[in-house]
């Protein structure tokens, strides 16, 4: 992507560290579910939540494994210690990556929706300014203006 077109909010959602943090969230919620079902011992999900895995750690481990998620899981298991065998238990890489991507897509949609709403507000304000400047009269009925604009666009 060309730098001048990058939106910082969207970029922060999709950066590697946030992607790894989202993988951790998926692993945490999965283990929390296993705990709720009395399959995994209680407290492992809390240990996952309190564990930090940096992108640099994942990059370094990936030089050995040649697999980003496997590298992440190895590091997370080492840091969590007791009960870490429940991390990624029965899951495929696609289970974690696809679920995480869904979370990131939803965050992106929320951000884009906010950006669009801000743009619409700015356009409305500019339209009102232009109309006042053009007519020299204050705008008395914003709703009529919006209907006219909507008809022209529709």
Secondary structure, 3 states (H helix, E strand, C coil): CCHHHCCHHHHHHHCHHHHHHHHHHHHHHHHHHHHHCCCCCCCHHHHHHCCCCCHHHHHHHHHHHCCHHHHHHHHHHHHHCCCHHHCCCCCCHHHHHHHHHHHHHHHHHHHHHHHHHHHHHHHHHHHHHHHHHHHCCCCCCHHHHHHHHHHHHC
